[in-house]
Amino acid sequence: MLSDRRSFLEKMSQIGALSLLPLTASQAAAGTAVAGTAAADSSDTTVEEKNHFVAGPYLQNLGTDEVTIMWITHKNCFSWVEYGAGTYTSMREVGYTNGLVEANNRINKITLKGLKPGTDHKYKLVSTEISGYKGSRVEFGESISSPLYGFKTPAANEDEFKMVVFNDIHDRPQIIPQLLYRHAYTGNTRDYDFVVFNGDCFDWVTEESQMVDHLIKPCVDIFATEFPFILTQGNHECRGSFSRHIPSYYAYPENKYYYAFTRGPVRFVVLDSGEDKADDAVDYGGLIAFDRYRETQKTWLEREVESPEFKKAEFRVVLIHISPYHSGDWHGTLHCRKVFGPVLNKAKIDLQISGHTHRYMTHEPDADHNYPIVIGGGPLEGKRTLIKLHATRKQLDLKMIRDDGEVVGKLLIPRKGK
């Protein structure tokens, strides 16, 4: 991985502005499609491509005693993970639903449970092609396996961690290595334990290859085999013919875009701000219901801020793509303000991190919100930002770094007295 970074740094000066532009629809159509996403023409005499790993592995939901491992195969398979603590892979895990082992699928999502906190683990992927069925009998093809990978579970009483936040990269995958390699390393050591993509990774989602090439693969190439990432839904993830398939490619608790989790001293609350347009906007043909969805989240949020996990945390951080404040006066912003604002103001929030506006800014508490709000920049050169957060039991230390290296936002938030 260090050699990848050195190679990247050597090439940085050779990257021109044109390489940072998103693909147009015609360019995307002319490009190479991810294997298996389109049916071959019946007249095509090309030799059938062998099964292989299209993307992955990539980690999701890494906790003290569990992790979800995901990957995509070219053909439908029966897949499993071989894993173990230390240097051995003596255990094996499969996914199952309603008593049926997950099989005859390409997108694999397997959760390892009962892991030992604060421990190094090794794992590898195995996928066996399912070539067909004869009645209830399964016919298997060849197996493929991955190299050995590793990750470390957080300690049960983790005192500190580091994370980085992207937002609004809008189908410009080059931003991921550029900002990480430039601003998230100390020497050859990573300055992060996990990564957040806080919405609008895409302009609109039209096919699997877009998600793979513009998000999953860049993450796998740099960190995602060892460290997890989170994708929150931005308003642009709501758009496009493939948008309803996005949850299949990531591991969301209870298959919902809104949830909470604890990492070390921080309780994170992830909210889905949804679309910025009204539900009756002509663009959607009557196929969205975000007002009702946000009202449902409000009910959940009211329960979450009263939970023991929330109340006992040293710090409470909200991740939401569209900030209820300082994000203009579109319908989505105003409705988020109406449903989420009063709950968050009563909940002793320490920090909110958002995107959407493409204008980086740090907003101190004011008459509307009693907690600081950090909004990251946009996808264009000179406007891109990487938000770095170092959390300890005593303080939250946040820096927002522009792509040229200038620090354009800083917060040092001490722990509040109980």
DOBAZA-492318 format. One line per field, with one value per residue: residue number from 1; x, y, z of N, C-alpha, C in turn. Coordinates in steps of 0.02 Angstrom, whole numbers. Layout:
BEGIN
seq NUM_...
n.u X_...
n.v Y_...
n.w Z_...
ca.u X_...
ca.v Y_...
ca.w Z_...
c.u X_...
c.v Y_...
c.w Z_...
***
This chain:
BEGIN
seq 1_2_3_4_5_6_7_8_9_10_11_12_13_14_15_16_17_18_19_20_21_22_23_24_25_26_27_28_29_30_31_32_33_34_35_36_37_38_39_40_41_42_43_44_45_46_47_48_49_50_51_52_53_54_55_56_57_58_59_60_61_62_63_64_65_66_67_68_69_70_71_72_73_74_75_76_77_78_79_80_81_82_83_84_85_86_87_88_89_90_91_92_93_94_95_96_97_98_99_100_101_102_103_104_105_106_107_108_109_110_111_112_113_114_115_116_117_118_119_120_121_122_123_124_125_126_127_128_129_130_131_132_133_134_135_136_137_138_139_140_141_142_143_144_145_146_147_148_149_150_151_152_153_154_155_156_157_158_159_160_161_162_163_164_165_166_167_168_169_170_171_172_173_174_175_176_177_178_179_180_181_182_183_184_185_186_187_188_189_190_191_192_193_194_195_196_197_198_199_200_201_202_203_204_205_206_207_208_209_210_211_212_213_214_215_216_217_218_219_220_221_222_223_224_225_226_227_228_229_230_231_232_233_234_235_236_237_238_239_240_241_242_243_244_245_246_247_248_249_250_251_252_253_254_255_256_257_258_259_260_261_262_263_264_265_266_267_268_269_270_271_272_273_274_275_276_277_278_279_280_281_282_283_284_285_286_287_288_289_290_291_292_293_294_295_296_297_298_299_300_301_302_303_304_305_306_307_308_309_310_311_312_313_314_315_316_317_318_319_320_321_322_323_324_325_326_327_328_329_330_331_332_333_334_335_336_337_338_339_340_341_342_343_344_345_346_347_348_349_350_351_352_353_354_355_356_357_358_359_360_361_362_363_364_365_366_367_368_369_370_371_372_373_374_375_376_377_378_379_380_381_382_383_384_385_386_387_388_389_390_391_392_393_394_395_396_397_398_399_400_401_402_403_404_405_406_407_408_409_410_411_412_413_414_415_416_417_418
n.u 41_101_185_91_50_168_183_70_96_205_143_58_90_72_-59_-189_-309_-417_-430_-499_-630_-802_-867_-953_-1119_-1110_-975_-968_-1049_-973_-865_-781_-887_-934_-903_-1032_-1142_-1222_-1315_-1243_-1242_-1335_-1275_-1142_-983_-881_-769_-831_-814_-714_-757_-729_-668_-755_-758_-692_-620_-726_-743_-875_-968_-881_-858_-828_-842_-883_-896_-942_-913_-894_-911_-903_-943_-909_-992_-1142_-1135_-1095_-1038_-912_-829_-668_-588_-499_-427_-269_-148_-213_-340_-456_-591_-755_-878_-1043_-1175_-1349_-1527_-1684_-1663_-1608_-1453_-1357_-1341_-1311_-1295_-1219_-1178_-1104_-1126_-1071_-1076_-966_-971_-951_-818_-656_-626_-513_-417_-310_-363_-368_-423_-501_-579_-693_-769_-883_-934_-1103_-1168_-1288_-1454_-1531_-1681_-1697_-1566_-1403_-1285_-1114_-979_-814_-704_-652_-528_-473_-326_-248_-314_-320_-385_-417_-509_-592_-543_-630_-647_-610_-510_-482_-497_-476_-549_-599_-687_-771_-866_-989_-922_-964_-956_-820_-697_-560_-537_-537_-412_-325_-352_-342_-209_-135_-170_-204_-109_27_186_212_101_-69_-190_-315_-454_-574_-682_-792_-915_-1005_-1128_-1190_-1098_-1114_-1179_-1303_-1371_-1347_-1305_-1224_-1085_-1048_-1056_-962_-841_-827_-831_-823_-712_-601_-595_-566_-440_-361_-391_-503_-502_-451_-497_-655_-790_-918_-1066_-1170_-1337_-1354_-1443_-1421_-1396_-1523_-1568_-1589_-1594_-1543_-1545_-1624_-1564_-1450_-1437_-1408_-1273_-1202_-1183_-1306_-1366_-1508_-1551_-1574_-1554_-1539_-1474_-1388_-1228_-1093_-929_-785_-768_-877_-1045_-1123_-1245_-1332_-1416_-1539_-1558_-1626_-1708_-1686_-1789_-1968_-2096_-2190_-2123_-2096_-1993_-1984_-2098_-2199_-2147_-2081_-2071_-2023_-2055_-2140_-2050_-1946_-2019_-2040_-1908_-1889_-1968_-1897_-1774_-1807_-1822_-1693_-1610_-1644_-1594_-1491_-1363_-1341_-1349_-1248_-1131_-973_-963_-1070_-1109_-1176_-1209_-1258_-1316_-1380_-1380_-1490_-1481_-1407_-1406_-1476_-1642_-1718_-1848_-1815_-1714_-1783_-1883_-1807_-1756_-1873_-1916_-1803_-1726_-1778_-1769_-1631_-1577_-1617_-1547_-1414_-1310_-1144_-1079_-1109_-1090_-1090_-1135_-1170_-1194_-1083_-999_-875_-878_-874_-984_-1021_-1110_-1273_-1419_-1511_-1464_-1388_-1265_-1107_-1085_-1014_-982_-936_-838_-856_-852_-759_-595_-497_-604_-629_-635_-564_-620_-554_-563_-516_-547_-549_-565_-571_-585_-645_-560_-559_-517_-532_-477_-425_-406_-281_-206_-223_-286_-452_-547_-572_-601_-604_-669_-710_-746_-907_-966_-1046
n.v -60_60_78_104_230_305_293_361_492_525_538_644_774_761_757_830_966_922_788_788_809_756_605_620_575_512_479_391_290_245_191_54_-67_-129_-298_-413_-329_-303_-388_-497_-477_-586_-623_-610_-677_-683_-756_-819_-726_-769_-809_-686_-572_-426_-310_-263_-342_-240_-152_-133_-57_-82_-137_-159_-295_-351_-354_-308_-383_-349_-389_-400_-512_-575_-674_-763_-834_-949_-894_-864_-814_-841_-835_-769_-736_-655_-737_-838_-922_-998_-1008_-999_-908_-880_-793_-783_-793_-804_-940_-987_-1005_-872_-865_-893_-763_-602_-491_-483_-492_-512_-539_-542_-600_-594_-563_-531_-388_-252_-322_-396_-463_-587_-617_-698_-708_-821_-880_-980_-1025_-1037_-1137_-1184_-1256_-1412_-1459_-1466_-1481_-1415_-1354_-1335_-1227_-1170_-1118_-964_-872_-747_-645_-643_-537_-404_-335_-229_-240_-112_-65_-113_-11_106_248_350_405_429_509_542_652_660_755_786_746_713_616_622_531_544_634_567_487_597_692_610_556_672_742_660_583_549_555_396_345_316_440_410_312_274_315_439_468_598_612_647_584_553_617_580_419_287_158_3_4_136_160_67_105_239_252_131_52_149_166_35_18_102_97_20_-119_-136_-35_36_117_243_282_414_461_581_715_693_558_513_518_462_312_201_224_165_45_64_32_-105_-117_-77_-85_-54_-21_-112_-93_42_215_302_303_258_249_198_251_235_376_440_464_437_508_474_552_560_678_681_727_891_951_978_854_849_889_906_837_709_639_608_507_512_528_613_701_630_531_601_642_519_489_589_545_429_491_565_462_409_513_505_388_273_252_366_468_439_457_536_631_696_679_735_675_732_763_879_1025_1079_1213_1361_1322_1375_1404_1302_1177_1053_1089_1177_1093_996_1080_1109_981_916_1014_1069_954_921_1037_1025_918_926_923_908_932_958_890_927_945_986_1127_1166_1263_1292_1309_1361_1364_1445_1414_1489_1596_1514_1381_1285_1226_1193_1199_1121_1139_1061_1084_1097_1004_1058_1109_1193_1215_1100_999_915_849_828_737_718_626_621_572_690_796_859_877_966_991_1073_1050_1126_1081_1128_1124_1222_1264_1285_1288_1270_1187_1166_1069_1055_928_928_973_856
n.w 0_34_-73_-170_-130_-146_-284_-324_-278_-357_-478_-465_-508_-641_-670_-754_-766_-841_-810_-695_-719_-719_-796_-948_-1005_-1130_-1134_-1028_-1077_-1179_-1118_-1032_-972_-810_-780_-811_-791_-897_-1019_-1139_-1317_-1422_-1538_-1517_-1521_-1433_-1317_-1166_-1018_-880_-710_-585_-458_-451_-374_-217_-68_40_192_309_441_555_715_893_911_791_610_444_290_121_-53_-234_-361_-528_-581_-531_-370_-235_-84_42_195_257_411_556_719_747_652_590_493_540_550_475_385_326_239_279_253_320_344_228_152_89_-83_-260_-304_-338_-264_-115_60_209_381_515_676_857_874_945_1043_1004_928_806_652_524_355_214_52_-25_-169_-253_-409_-460_-573_-618_-595_-564_-544_-374_-353_-343_-460_-462_-510_-545_-410_-339_-250_-133_-95_70_190_314_469_612_759_852_1018_1168_1262_1192_1186_1097_925_748_608_438_328_177_58_-69_-193_-319_-434_-463_-446_-431_-332_-211_-190_-205_-101_13_7_6_123_231_292_401_373_317_376_404_445_496_554_505_365_305_185_153_78_-89_-178_-308_-465_-523_-505_-613_-648_-601_-626_-610_-472_-429_-497_-464_-327_-241_-290_-288_-149_-103_-163_-87_55_102_120_245_330_375_281_271_185_176_130_8_-75_-210_-219_-218_-345_-515_-617_-552_-419_-319_-297_-225_-82_-82_-103_6_185_289_450_497_369_343_304_407_568_722_802_910_931_1016_1118_1062_1014_868_763_623_499_369_254_136_-18_-90_-152_-161_-127_-228_-340_-513_-572_-518_-545_-453_-372_-249_-70_36_139_228_259_325_436_497_531_625_733_767_800_914_1005_1003_1058_1189_1231_1328_1272_1197_1294_1386_1318_1290_1189_1059_895_742_581_429_267_204_290_418_440_371_238_131_63_9_-8_55_147_233_283_349_448_518_567_622_687_816_898_896_952_1083_1126_1166_1072_1012_892_719_557_388_211_45_8_-65_-23_84_260_430_560_705_861_869_877_817_813_939_936_855_676_539_370_225_72_-110_-270_-360_-412_-293_-212_-147_0_142_288_446_593_758_892_1067_1240_1304_1213_1052_906_767_597_445_286_140_-35_-77_36_132_292_319_413_587_740_914_1029_1191_1314_1381_1544_1649
ca.u 0_145_209_36_51_225_168_21_127_247_102_14_106_55_-132_-215_-377_-468_-438_-542_-699_-841_-882_-1019_-1158_-1084_-911_-981_-1077_-920_-815_-788_-937_-915_-924_-1092_-1196_-1264_-1317_-1208_-1284_-1337_-1231_-1073_-946_-826_-764_-861_-765_-714_-777_-677_-692_-765_-738_-688_-669_-729_-770_-931_-992_-832_-868_-781_-848_-910_-883_-973_-867_-931_-875_-945_-914_-931_-1047_-1178_-1093_-1101_-977_-902_-768_-626_-559_-476_-384_-198_-126_-246_-408_-483_-663_-787_-944_-1084_-1235_-1410_-1589_-1742_-1642_-1573_-1387_-1353_-1308_-1337_-1294_-1155_-1160_-1096_-1128_-1066_-1059_-931_-990_-915_-746_-624_-609_-443_-377_-298_-395_-354_-481_-498_-643_-698_-832_-890_-985_-1161_-1177_-1357_-1494_-1572_-1730_-1671_-1494_-1362_-1224_-1062_-923_-748_-699_-598_-514_-436_-269_-263_-319_-323_-415_-413_-568_-579_-543_-695_-648_-566_-506_-478_-495_-473_-591_-599_-753_-780_-935_-1001_-870_-1001_-929_-749_-663_-491_-534_-525_-340_-290_-358_-316_-136_-105_-187_-225_-53_85_236_178_50_-135_-217_-387_-476_-628_-695_-863_-935_-1065_-1178_-1177_-1040_-1131_-1226_-1362_-1345_-1379_-1284_-1177_-1015_-1037_-1042_-899_-782_-822_-827_-801_-643_-551_-588_-531_-371_-324_-399_-564_-492_-429_-534_-722_-815_-990_-1096_-1235_-1374_-1365_-1500_-1406_-1404_-1595_-1584_-1564_-1630_-1513_-1540_-1657_-1521_-1390_-1428_-1381_-1201_-1173_-1214_-1338_-1402_-1579_-1563_-1599_-1503_-1533_-1455_-1339_-1178_-1043_-859_-746_-805_-926_-1107_-1139_-1313_-1332_-1483_-1547_-1594_-1668_-1706_-1698_-1851_-2031_-2119_-2229_-2081_-2110_-1935_-1989_-2158_-2239_-2117_-2043_-2112_-1973_-2084_-2159_-1988_-1913_-2060_-2025_-1843_-1896_-1991_-1839_-1724_-1831_-1805_-1620_-1578_-1661_-1566_-1432_-1302_-1333_-1341_-1186_-1073_-937_-979_-1125_-1095_-1226_-1189_-1317_-1291_-1407_-1388_-1552_-1466_-1352_-1408_-1525_-1713_-1755_-1897_-1784_-1680_-1832_-1917_-1758_-1755_-1935_-1924_-1743_-1697_-1796_-1744_-1559_-1562_-1630_-1511_-1345_-1265_-1079_-1053_-1142_-1049_-1134_-1108_-1226_-1193_-1021_-963_-850_-891_-883_-1034_-1024_-1179_-1307_-1488_-1550_-1437_-1344_-1207_-1070_-1099_-961_-1006_-879_-839_-884_-809_-714_-528_-496_-662_-634_-609_-562_-631_-520_-586_-480_-589_-524_-614_-570_-602_-650_-514_-579_-485_-557_-419_-439_-364_-213_-172_-240_-337_-504_-594_-544_-640_-580_-729_-696_-801_-951_-977_-1107
ca.v 0_118_88_137_301_336_298_414_557_538_555_700_832_747_756_894_984_883_723_795_819_694_577_635_514_479_449_333_236_219_159_-17_-81_-181_-364_-442_-282_-300_-452_-497_-487_-657_-635_-600_-741_-675_-808_-797_-705_-811_-777_-649_-522_-362_-259_-284_-331_-177_-161_-91_-66_-112_-123_-192_-369_-374_-316_-335_-384_-350_-393_-413_-560_-569_-721_-784_-880_-962_-863_-864_-782_-879_-782_-789_-689_-667_-752_-899_-916_-1064_-1005_-985_-879_-868_-755_-821_-757_-849_-1010_-1002_-975_-827_-897_-874_-690_-571_-443_-521_-451_-562_-509_-583_-580_-626_-550_-506_-317_-231_-379_-404_-521_-600_-646_-705_-720_-878_-880_-1036_-1011_-1081_-1141_-1199_-1299_-1466_-1467_-1436_-1495_-1360_-1371_-1287_-1219_-1160_-1073_-914_-848_-685_-646_-635_-467_-396_-276_-231_-216_-62_-88_-105_55_147_316_400_381_481_497_595_660_689_768_818_735_716_577_638_485_564_673_523_480_661_721_565_551_737_774_613_541_576_511_342_318_345_481_397_244_260_368_454_504_630_627_672_554_546_667_538_350_255_89_-24_22_202_153_30_142_307_252_70_34_194_152_-29_27_141_82_-13_-188_-135_15_42_182_255_326_441_479_651_722_666_485_499_530_416_249_149_248_120_-13_82_-3_-173_-115_-55_-117_-5_-53_-121_-71_110_267_339_257_285_201_226_236_266_423_478_436_466_504_482_569_565_739_669_771_961_973_956_788_856_916_871_795_641_605_583_445_523_543_629_733_577_496_642_639_455_496_631_501_388_535_580_404_402_562_486_322_273_257_437_510_427_470_599_678_677_709_721_674_742_796_948_1053_1115_1284_1385_1284_1404_1400_1251_1142_1003_1122_1204_1039_970_1127_1102_917_896_1069_1072_894_927_1091_1003_856_939_903_940_950_932_893_925_964_1009_1195_1174_1321_1271_1359_1339_1407_1440_1415_1554_1596_1461_1315_1294_1182_1214_1164_1125_1121_1052_1118_1065_958_1091_1123_1253_1215_1034_997_853_864_780_741_678_624_590_577_759_847_847_922_963_1034_1067_1066_1134_1037_1155_1116_1274_1248_1336_1284_1236_1186_1126_1064_1017_890_967_946_817
ca.w 0_35_-141_-206_-114_-178_-356_-333_-268_-415_-536_-450_-549_-711_-678_-778_-744_-876_-778_-636_-740_-719_-861_-977_-1018_-1189_-1117_-986_-1118_-1222_-1076_-1018_-919_-762_-804_-784_-780_-956_-1054_-1202_-1376_-1440_-1596_-1495_-1519_-1386_-1266_-1104_-968_-820_-648_-550_-411_-484_-326_-147_-15_75_259_332_510_599_785_938_907_728_549_383_234_59_-117_-292_-409_-597_-592_-471_-333_-163_-59_114_221_303_453_622_754_737_583_566_467_557_552_411_394_267_253_269_262_329_342_165_145_31_-140_-326_-306_-353_-212_-53_120_262_444_563_744_911_869_1006_1036_1004_905_735_621_454_319_141_19_-71_-206_-299_-459_-467_-645_-634_-551_-592_-490_-313_-350_-366_-497_-447_-556_-514_-353_-339_-182_-130_-49_140_211_387_501_685_792_903_1088_1200_1294_1150_1212_1044_856_697_549_387_296_111_38_-133_-243_-382_-489_-475_-400_-419_-270_-153_-177_-200_-34_64_5_21_187_283_311_435_343_281_421_395_499_503_570_458_317_293_125_180_28_-157_-212_-379_-490_-517_-510_-670_-659_-552_-639_-584_-401_-420_-521_-436_-255_-208_-309_-259_-77_-97_-183_-38_126_124_141_315_368_347_261_275_135_193_70_-9_-120_-276_-217_-228_-415_-564_-624_-510_-350_-271_-287_-186_-18_-91_-110_69_243_332_505_484_300_344_296_470_622_769_824_956_919_1069_1160_1022_988_803_739_551_474_296_239_78_-76_-73_-186_-131_-151_-290_-394_-575_-589_-491_-568_-397_-345_-188_-11_85_198_274_279_376_497_527_563_685_787_787_831_981_1047_1006_1103_1257_1243_1371_1232_1179_1352_1423_1275_1304_1136_1015_830_692_510_386_206_201_356_428_443_328_175_86_81_-29_33_97_203_280_317_398_504_555_602_659_724_888_934_903_998_1151_1139_1185_1017_1014_826_659_497_330_145_3_-19_-103_5_149_311_499_591_777_886_866_904_784_832_996_925_795_613_489_304_180_7_-169_-307_-406_-386_-253_-169_-115_69_182_359_489_662_807_953_1128_1293_1329_1164_980_871_696_548_376_245_69_-76_-83_99_181_341_310_468_646_801_970_1070_1252_1341_1425_1610_1656
c.u 43_172_155_37_108_213_119_54_172_206_60_27_86_-20_-156_-285_-430_-481_-485_-615_-737_-853_-949_-1055_-1130_-1017_-921_-1006_-1023_-867_-828_-836_-910_-943_-988_-1149_-1241_-1260_-1281_-1257_-1279_-1292_-1157_-1039_-886_-827_-790_-807_-770_-735_-717_-709_-696_-742_-737_-625_-669_-769_-825_-945_-943_-844_-818_-783_-878_-889_-922_-924_-907_-885_-924_-908_-943_-992_-1082_-1140_-1124_-1035_-973_-837_-733_-587_-535_-434_-311_-182_-162_-317_-444_-559_-691_-857_-978_-1140_-1296_-1471_-1646_-1723_-1606_-1506_-1386_-1312_-1343_-1344_-1224_-1131_-1161_-1089_-1130_-1040_-1025_-947_-948_-840_-719_-605_-534_-395_-369_-330_-373_-416_-465_-568_-639_-767_-831_-948_-1042_-1180_-1248_-1390_-1527_-1622_-1704_-1596_-1455_-1301_-1173_-1009_-859_-752_-642_-589_-470_-370_-293_-261_-323_-359_-406_-478_-549_-580_-611_-701_-600_-568_-504_-480_-491_-516_-582_-667_-745_-853_-935_-944_-900_-965_-858_-707_-590_-482_-514_-451_-304_-293_-331_-240_-102_-112_-205_-171_-3_143_201_123_-16_-157_-292_-399_-538_-643_-770_-869_-1004_-1112_-1152_-1109_-1051_-1176_-1297_-1340_-1383_-1360_-1233_-1106_-999_-1019_-975_-839_-773_-821_-795_-728_-591_-541_-550_-457_-329_-330_-452_-558_-473_-470_-602_-737_-891_-1011_-1163_-1271_-1378_-1423_-1485_-1405_-1478_-1614_-1554_-1598_-1605_-1515_-1571_-1617_-1461_-1384_-1400_-1305_-1164_-1211_-1241_-1375_-1478_-1600_-1594_-1541_-1495_-1523_-1406_-1289_-1128_-974_-818_-790_-863_-987_-1123_-1212_-1312_-1404_-1482_-1590_-1638_-1658_-1717_-1761_-1912_-2054_-2159_-2189_-2089_-2054_-1946_-2054_-2201_-2211_-2073_-2091_-2065_-2000_-2104_-2099_-1951_-1953_-2048_-1957_-1847_-1919_-1936_-1788_-1744_-1816_-1730_-1589_-1596_-1630_-1505_-1367_-1288_-1314_-1274_-1123_-1039_-954_-1034_-1117_-1149_-1195_-1253_-1295_-1315_-1415_-1455_-1543_-1408_-1349_-1462_-1596_-1752_-1800_-1863_-1749_-1731_-1869_-1871_-1755_-1816_-1937_-1864_-1718_-1714_-1769_-1669_-1540_-1572_-1583_-1438_-1296_-1199_-1056_-1098_-1096_-1093_-1097_-1161_-1216_-1135_-982_-940_-858_-896_-929_-1036_-1098_-1209_-1378_-1530_-1528_-1385_-1283_-1172_-1087_-1041_-989_-946_-890_-869_-833_-756_-647_-527_-554_-669_-604_-608_-569_-598_-543_-547_-519_-552_-578_-618_-594_-612_-607_-529_-539_-516_-502_-440_-389_-293_-175_-188_-295_-390_-558_-563_-595_-605_-636_-713_-758_-841_-956_-1044_-1153
c.v 63_132_120_212_336_345_354_483_575_561_618_759_824_750_825_906_942_816_727_804_753_669_602_570_476_446_387_275_204_182_85_-28_-133_-247_-386_-394_-277_-368_-446_-508_-559_-674_-629_-668_-737_-731_-780_-783_-749_-772_-743_-602_-455_-305_-288_-323_-260_-185_-110_-107_-103_-90_-161_-268_-394_-329_-348_-328_-392_-357_-411_-460_-549_-613_-736_-840_-899_-940_-868_-827_-832_-828_-811_-734_-706_-681_-812_-883_-982_-1065_-985_-959_-868_-820_-798_-777_-807_-922_-1030_-967_-932_-860_-876_-799_-666_-524_-478_-475_-498_-530_-560_-557_-618_-617_-523_-433_-305_-283_-377_-468_-526_-629_-653_-722_-783_-875_-937_-1023_-1061_-1081_-1159_-1242_-1353_-1486_-1431_-1446_-1436_-1386_-1316_-1285_-1209_-1111_-1023_-891_-787_-695_-639_-560_-464_-334_-284_-204_-163_-93_-73_-37_102_220_369_366_442_461_555_594_693_709_799_809_727_682_598_594_503_603_629_513_546_689_675_565_618_757_726_563_582_531_459_310_354_384_470_324_225_324_377_491_533_656_656_649_550_605_637_468_312_182_69_1_92_199_118_74_208_309_189_54_83_182_87_-20_60_113_31_-87_-193_-90_26_112_182_299_349_461_555_655_694_590_465_499_477_348_194_167_201_56_1_42_-73_-174_-92_-87_-64_-42_-53_-96_-2_159_308_289_291_230_237_204_273_313_458_435_473_455_521_494_574_626_732_719_844_988_946_890_793_886_873_822_722_606_576_522_457_543_562_665_681_540_535_643_573_457_538_588_457_430_553_523_398_450_549_419_326_282_330_479_500_442_535_652_650_715_687_725_680_783_868_973_1088_1191_1300_1347_1310_1393_1354_1212_1092_1033_1145_1149_1004_1015_1118_1038_900_951_1070_1013_901_982_1072_946_865_909_941_966_920_942_882_943_1004_1078_1208_1236_1302_1328_1326_1389_1394_1438_1486_1547_1540_1391_1324_1248_1204_1169_1175_1099_1118_1084_1076_1026_992_1107_1191_1259_1150_1036_926_875_809_791_692_682_589_597_648_810_819_900_915_1014_1021_1094_1071_1094_1063_1152_1169_1251_1303_1331_1245_1241_1143_1126_1023_979_933_933_911_848
c.w 0_-35_-183_-193_-148_-253_-369_-329_-327_-475_-526_-496_-622_-723_-698_-755_-778_-842_-718_-655_-737_-789_-885_-990_-1077_-1174_-1075_-1027_-1161_-1183_-1067_-962_-871_-784_-771_-776_-840_-991_-1121_-1259_-1399_-1499_-1578_-1487_-1472_-1334_-1200_-1052_-906_-759_-615_-500_-447_-438_-256_-132_12_139_273_405_555_671_828_931_842_670_492_326_170_-1_-172_-339_-478_-610_-525_-436_-265_-133_17_131_267_344_519_653_743_664_554_542_477_557_483_424_327_288_244_284_266_319_279_165_82_-24_-204_-332_-320_-298_-145_7_180_326_490_632_795_907_935_997_1038_979_829_709_548_421_245_115_-23_-103_-256_-346_-455_-541_-665_-582_-592_-538_-429_-307_-380_-403_-487_-501_-517_-455_-364_-267_-186_-93_23_157_287_409_576_714_843_973_1119_1234_1257_1173_1157_976_811_638_500_352_228_103_-32_-183_-313_-440_-510_-428_-387_-354_-211_-141_-168_-129_20_65_22_94_243_300_352_416_301_324_410_457_507_517_530_419_309_226_139_125_-37_-184_-287_-399_-491_-535_-563_-679_-605_-563_-613_-510_-389_-437_-486_-360_-226_-225_-283_-184_-65_-111_-128_32_143_139_215_359_335_321_266_217_161_129_64_-58_-189_-277_-225_-302_-461_-561_-577_-436_-299_-258_-242_-121_-24_-88_-47_126_289_388_492_415_297_338_359_526_668_786_869_934_972_1110_1124_1005_923_787_665_529_399_280_177_22_-54_-105_-149_-163_-216_-347_-457_-594_-570_-509_-512_-362_-284_-132_46_146_250_302_334_441_534_563_626_745_813_824_902_1029_1057_1057_1176_1276_1290_1332_1213_1240_1388_1382_1295_1253_1091_949_780_622_469_326_202_273_362_431_396_261_128_109_35_20_80_157_255_317_367_460_549_597_645_707_798_928_947_952_1070_1173_1159_1134_1023_946_772_599_437_266_108_-29_-67_-81_75_199_379_533_666_800_883_892_875_805_886_994_861_735_566_423_257_112_-48_-209_-351_-372_-351_-205_-130_-45_95_255_400_561_705_872_1009_1181_1322_1278_1094_946_796_656_480_330_172_28_-83_-17_151_228_339_363_526_703_853_1022_1132_1275_1389_1493_1614_1709
***
